Amino acid sequence: MKVIDLKKEPQQSAINQAITVLSAGGLVIFPTETTYGAGVDALNPQGVAKLLAYKARREGKPLSIAVTDIEMAQKYVDVNESARKIYERFLPGPVTVISKSRGVVAPGVESEFGTLGVRIPDYAFLLDLLKQYGRPITATSANISDRKKPYAISDILDDLSEKQSLHIDLILDAGELPHNPPSTVIDTTLSTPVIFRQGNSVLEAATNTWQLTSTSEAETKSIAERIMLKYWNDVKSRGLVIGLNGSLGMGKTIFSKGVAEFLKITDTITSPTYTYIEEYDFVRHGVSGKFFHLDLWKVENAAEFERLRVQELIGAHHVVVIEWVDHVAESLKDLLKRTPTQYVEVNFSEENGVRKLEVNAAQ
């Protein structure tokens, strides 16, 4: 592992050495306007394999790549109108835009949904490096998952095992960076852009209500999977409850099937109208848990809801999806007040043959 002090090394010399490492499939730690990043050539399978060995992949979430401008981004992702507006207004800057990947990057960079995050950094050294290298580099945070944000090289090295440190080929040390939050992450692949992580950009604060549309069962399932991905950390730490409202045939059970597909459940999912609750085991990326699918169409009062003992279903590694949640709204509200978990409610409606999903998430 070589360390270059960017305050002492001539910039062109540092860029030349970084390009040499990247070209050989090496891993470079570099500064950005947010935190230190971990970069490899995003088109080089050897480099990507090294990065994934260095840093545990967040399940399903794409690694982001750094590029110089929207023209370069379009080589690797489909930039739709929503994404284009974000590029034009907020980039370069601390915003990561998730789009559908063109399948050009090396295996392991895209998410399991075929999406890819793109950044145009607002950091002069990094932009110069990208322009001279001419290829995208990964722009994931340099810290190990769930560790403190890397504003200094010591923040990174202090948390590394000896084995992990061997994966780093070059460190570009710019000293301690300003303690800015990570980039804002926006998924532009759905009908409405969804903010997955709110940073400190000039974007408006992240809303917890989204208006989405679906024109097919596949799109409804995709929305369910993205919601699961957004709250996956909550599933692991305190559990997730999703309440579904809407008339017959609106897609509540289809949504539940999307949740099951995200959890890698292969059993056939049907609405438990007569059994009230169905239970499924899941294992996703090494995380074992349970998926509880409830249909409360026939539940008419608080006493009936209490007999279902829903409170025993809620907890870490558990996902609870409740169809016809409006039938038990007050009882569930009381339960959630005394049970720490993440709650998301999805209201289905239809207008001119198009399904509309209003997603509301508790703070």
N, C-alpha and C positions, 0 to 999 in steps of 0.2 A: 504494500500500500504506500503510495507516494502522496505527500501533502504539499500543495502549492499555496503560498501566502499571496493572495491577490493584491494585497496592499504593497507588496514588494516586487513581485514578478511582473515584467512587462506584459501587457494584456495579450499581445499577439503571440508571445511565447506560450502563455497559459492556454490560449485557444488551440495552438498547434499541438500541444501535448494532449489536450482533451480529444481532439479529432483523431489522433493516433490511437488512443485507448478505445474510443468508440468504434473505430473502423475494425479493430481486432476483436470486437465482441466483449469489450470490457465494461465495467460499471464505474460511473463517475458520480460523485456527490457534488452538487453545485448550488449556489445561492439563487434565490428568486425574490420577488417583491413580497412574498408571503413567508415561506419557510425554506429550509434547505430541501432540495429534491434529489431523488435517485434516478439517474439517467443511463439508459442504454439505447443503442440503435433499435428503434421500434420495428425495423424490417429484418433484423438479424436474430434468427432463432436461438443462436448460442447466447447472445446477450440477454434476450428475454428470459431464457432458462436460468441464467445467473441471477437476474433480478428477482425472479419468483422464488429462487432458493434463498436469497437474502432476506426478502420480506414476504411474510405470509399474505396471500391474496385475500382481500375481502370478498366474501362469497358473492358471485354474480355481478359485482360492480366492476365496470371497465377500468383498466389502467388508463390514465390520460396521457396524451402525447402533446408535446410542445412543437409548434410550427411558427413560421414567420408572419403569415398573413392568410386571408381567406382563400386566396388562390392556391396556396400550398395545402390548406386544409381540405379543399375539394378533391384532392388526389386520393384522400383516404376515407372521407365520409361524404354522405349525401347531405348537403346543406339546404334544408327546406326554408320556406319563407320565415317561419318563426325563428329559426337559427340565424338566418341572415340578418334579421333586425337586431338580434342580440350582438352579433359580430360588429355591425356597423355602429352601434351605440356605445358598447361597453368594452370592446377590445381594441388594442391591447389592454390588459388589466386582470385583476384577480377573479376571473370568471372562467369556469370550465363548462363547455357546452357539449352535451351528449347528443350524438346523432347516430343514424344508422351507418354502420361501417361498410366500406366497399370491399372488404375482405383482402386488403393488400398487406396489412401489417402481419407480423409474425404470429404464430399460434400462441395463445396465452395473453394477448393484449386486449382483444375484444372481450366484452362480457358474454355470458351465456345467452343473452338475447340478441347477439349480433350488433351490439352498440359500442360506441367508442367515444371517450371524452377528449375534447380538444381544447388546448390553451394557447393563447398568444400572449406570452409574458410581457409585462411592462418593466423589464430589467435589462439595461443596455448590454451588459456583458453576455447574458444568455442569448439575446437576440442576435448579437454579432456571431456567437458560436453557431447558432442555427443557420444563419445566412451563409457562413463559410462552409459548414458541413453539408448543407443542402438536403439533409434527410431528417425525418422526425425523430426526436428522442423522447423517451418516456419522462413524464413529469409528476410521478407519484411522490408523496412526501417521503423523506429519507428516514423517518423514524420507524421503528418496529411497531406493528399494530398494537393499538391501545396504550402506547407509551406517550410521554410528554412530547409536545410539539417541538421540532428541532430548529431552534433559533440560533444555536451555536453548535460547532462540531462536537463539543463535549457532550451535548444533549444526545447525540447519536452514539458516540463511541462508548459512553458510560453504560448504555443499555445493551450493548452487543456481546454475544458470546464470542469466544475465540474463533469458532467455526464460521459464524456469520461475518466477522471482520475480514476473513480471508477472501470473501467475495468482492470486496471493494478494491478497485485498482488505482483510483485517483480521487483525491479530495481537493476541491477548489475552495479554499478557506477565505471568506471575506470578513471574518470576525463575527461578532454577535449581530444578528439582524434585528431590525425593529420588530416588536412583538405584535405583528399583524395576524389576524385570524386567517385560516386557510381560505382558498378560493370558494366562491359561491358556485354550486354545482346545479345546473339546470338541464333537465331531460326534455328535449324538444321533439321526441319521437312519438308522443301521444297527441291527441287532438288539441290539448292545451299544455303549454310548457309547465313542468312541475319542478319546483325547487327542492332538490334532495338535501342540500346543505346550505345554510345561510352564512356567508362570510361577512365581510365588511365592505362590500362594493357599493357603488352608487345605486344599485338596484333597490327597489322598495323592499321593506322587510318581508320575509317569507310569510305568505298567507297559509292558514291552516284550512282553507276552503278552496276546492278546485272544482271547476265545471268542466266535465269531460263528456265526449260523445262516443258512441260505439255503433258501428253499422254491421257488426257480425259477432257471432259467438267467439271467434278467435280473438277479436279485438277486446271483448269483455274479459276474456281470460287473461289477455296481456295486461290490461289495466290492473286486474287482481294481482298478477305477479309483480308488477312494478310497486304496488302498494306494499306488498310483502317485503320486497327488497328494501324499500325505504325504511321500514320498521323492523328489519331483521335483528338489529342490535337490541331492540326492545324485547323481541321474542326470546333472545338468549338471556336477558338480564331480569325481566319482570313479567314477561308474557304479553300477549296481544289479544284483544277482543275486537271483533269486527261485527257491527250490527248492520243488517240489510233491511231496507224498507222498499216497498213497491208492490203493485198489484200483480196478479197472476200473469205469468209469461213474460215478465220484464227482464229476467236474466239473473235472478238471485242465485239459483242453483248453478247456472253456468259460471257465475263469479266464484262460487264455492269450489267448483272444479278447477278453476284457475289457481286458487290457493293451494289445492291438493297437488297440482302439477308442479308448482313452485317447490313444494315440500318433497317432491320426488315420490309421492304416493301413487302406486300403480293400481290400487283397488278401484272398482267402479264406484263413483260417487253419485248417490241419489238422495233426494230430499227426504229426511227421516220424519215424514208427516205423521206416521202412526207410532213410531218408537220414540219420538221427541229428540233423542240424542244418538248419534253414531260416533264411535271412537276409532281413530286410526293411528297407528304408530308411524313415525317418520324418522329418517336419517338423512340429513342434508349436510354435505361437506363435514362429516364427522360429528355433527350435532344431532343428538337423539332427543326426540320429544313426542308429543301427542297432539293430534288435531281432533278437536271436538266440533262436530257439525250438528247444529240444533235447528229444529223447525218448531216454532212456538205459535203456529197458527191457531191451535186449539186451546192455548193457555188463556184463561179468561180473568184471572185475578191473582193477587199477590200470594195467596195461600198456595195455589197451584205452582206458581213460580218457585216458591220456597221449597216445595217438595222435590224439585229437580236438583237442588243443591249445587247450583251453578258456581257458587263461590269455591267449591272444591275443585273445579276444573281450571281455575285461573292460577297462573303462576309461571315462573321461568321455564322456558322450553315448551310452553303450551300455547297453542293457537285455538281460539274459540270463535267460530263464525255462527251468528244467530240470524236466521231468516225470520221475518215478521217481528223484528225487534220492537216495532211500535206497540205491539200488544203488551209488552212488559216494560214500557219506557220508564215509568216511575220506580218500579221495583229494581230495575237494572241501575238506574241513576243512584239509588240509595246504596246498592251493593258496591258500585265503583267508588263511592266516597270513602269506603272503609277498606278497599282492596287495591293496593298499588299495582297498577297495570297501565298499558297504553290502550286507549279506546279510539276506534275510528268508526264513523258511521257513514254508510253509503246509501243515498236515496235515489231510486230508479224512477224515471218517468219516460214518456215518449211524446215526441212532437214531429209531425209530418213523416212518420215512419222511421225516425232516428231515435235511438235510445240515448237518454241523457243520464249521466251519473254525477250527482253532487256529492263530493267527498268532504266530510268534515272530521277533523282530527282534534282531539282534546289537547290542550297545551301541556 
